[in-house]
């Protein structure tokens, strides 16, 4: 019986140690979150997050975007889904979700599209508003172009905290 207790204790000790190591590793690689929010989380915020992530990755920036809605639809709008696929994005598993207080709290930067955050009064950072972008149903290409222009501008304004370069990237650049 005593041996079983010791064995179980040792197991839990190493399990906790492993969890602690993963948490420490994760915090080193944590990316700053850019939160894009529109009413349904199914069109403009989705396009903004998709292009932000593409451009941030290409530039090796330590940011990641997520899209949420204040009154989310169950799926992306057909025009958004069709346009993003046409633009070579893999949208499998992309589902609009309700923006939460935790999403807002965790965000480094918040951008809204013609909507108000549900917990606006408790937001510690002001949300940047990108209002007036045309509806996707009128023209995906026009809306996308306006969103991408704003995303590019946002990226140039963000502090350039870059990910650490891997040995492979350093060799590729001759460093």
Phi, psi and omega in degrees: 000312179300319180295323179295319179295316179296315179300315180296318179298316179298317179302311181294325177301310181291328176295315178296321178300315180296318179297317178299320179294317180297319179297317179296316179297319182296319182294330177294324184260009183296131178264149176286138187263129171256119184257117176257129184228128169230175186303309186260353179060025188235004183214270188299315180294328180293314179297317180298315181295318181300310182288324177301311182297321179298311183290320179296320179295314180301327182265001179067031182274152184266053179228154173218140181254148173230154178242141181218170178227153177277336176215073193294143170285173179273339180217165173296152177295150180303319180295321178292312181301312181298316181294316180295321177295317178300327179274013175073028174265140174270106185261011179299130180086359179280115182227133176300141179227155178289132176290135182246167175299325179292321176302315181294317180296322183281347186285138172280323181215142180236133176234128178247153177241103175049041177208166179246137178294142183295334181243043185308321184292334183259010180283127182277337177241141181290142177277135174277135183254125175250073184272155173087006176289134183304151178294146179297326182297334178282314178193109177302314185298317180294314179298313180302314182299318178294319180295314181298322177300315179292322178297316178301317179295317178300315181298322179291335181274342182284145173301138185273070174277107183265154174292154175295139179284139176280165178302322181297317179294321179296317179296321181298323181272355179083018180274000000 
